[in-house]
Amino acid sequence: MATRGARIKSYGGSGPFIRPETIRLALAKLAVLPRREVMLYSDEERSFVRARLDEGYPELEGGYGGWEDEPRPGQVSATVFRGTQAPQLTLRLILGGYPVQPEWADCERDVRTLDAMGRQPVNARRGDRPPLLKIRGQVPHRHREWFVEDVEWGDFDVVRGVRVRAFVTVTLRMFVPVTLLRISDPKPAGRRSRWYVVRRDQSLDDIARDELKARGSRAVAEAKRQIRQLNRRIRDKVRKGDRIRLPVGRW
C-alpha cells in the first residue's frame, strides 16, 4: 500500500514509518458494513470501534425550536430566533460478539477504545479536548463530526472469565466549529489568511506541517479543517499549482 509522499518501512528499508493503527483505520474505512452495524472512528487518534445496533433505531434529538418572545410595552411580544442547540444522537450498541468478531474473541479492546473516545487524553495539555468522531452506517447526519457526551455501560456477557460482549448506550452531540458562528457586527472583520501555491507532491497534511507548523495529530487535523473552511472547493486532495488560502496563526 502506498500513499503520496510516504512509504511503508519494511525490514532493512528506509523512509517514513506508517503506524500500524493508521493502516488498520484505512482498511476499516474500506470495509462494507452490514445493515445493522456502525463504526465510530477518529482520524485524530487513528482509532475506531465497530459495533452492532441493539434493538430500536438511533435517536436524534434537538435542532428544533430556538424562538423566543421579546416583550414590547403595550404590544404583542415579538418573536426572535435565538438559535438552536446542536443535535444529539443516541446509539444503543453491542460491542464484540459474532458476527462483528469471532465468538471466542473478547471485547476489551473495543471497550477501552470507546471509553478513551469520550475522555480527555492522558497527560493532556491545557486546552486539549477529547477527539472528534465520524460515523459510518445507517445513522442520521453521518457525514458530520460528533463528540461523546455520555457513555452508559450496561451488561457484559462473560464466558470463562472473559468479557466477550458489552451493551452500551452512547450519546453523541454534533460538533459545530466556532468559526461557523455569525457575529452580529455590521462590518465583521474577516479572518486573516494568505495565499499559497501548492508544490509538487504536497498533501494537506504536508501543508499543515510545513507551512502552518502544526505539530501533533490534533494540531494537524485542526489546521486541515481551517484550510477546508477557507477553501470550500477542496476536500482532501490538492494538486500542484493550486492557489489556496491558508489561515494565519499558531497551531
URBEL-V139944 format. One record per pair of residues at least 6 apart in sequence whose C-alpha atoms are under 6 Angstrom apart, sorted by the first residue. I is the first residue (numbers start at 1). J is the second residue. Records with the same first field share a line. If there is no record, write none. Layout:
I->J / J
This chain:
6->16
8->17 / 18
9->17
22->46
36->52 / 53
37->51 / 52 / 53
38->50 / 51 / 136 / 137
39->49 / 50 / 135 / 136
40->48 / 49 / 134 / 135
41->47 / 48 / 133 / 134
42->133
44->217 / 218
49->110
51->94 / 95
52->93 / 94
53->92 / 93
54->92 / 93
58->90 / 91
59->89 / 90
60->88 / 89
61->87 / 88
62->87
63->84 / 85 / 86 / 87
66->81 / 82 / 83 / 84
67->80 / 81 / 82
68->79 / 80
69->77 / 78 / 79
70->77 / 78 / 79
71->77
86->174
87->173 / 174
88->172 / 173
89->171 / 172
90->170 / 171
91->169 / 170
92->168 / 169
93->167 / 168
94->166 / 167
95->165 / 166
96->107 / 164 / 165
97->103 / 165
106->163 / 164
107->164 / 165
118->148
119->130
120->129 / 130
132->146 / 147
133->145 / 146 / 147
134->145
135->142
145->175
146->173 / 174 / 175
147->172 / 173
148->172
149->171 / 172
150->170 / 171
151->169 / 170
152->168 / 169
153->168
154->167 / 168
155->167
156->165 / 166
157->163 / 164 / 165
158->164
192->248
193->246 / 247 / 248
194->245 / 246
195->244 / 245
196->243 / 244
197->241 / 242 / 243
198->240 / 241 / 242
199->240
200->240
208->214 / 220 / 223
214->220 / 251
219->251
227->246
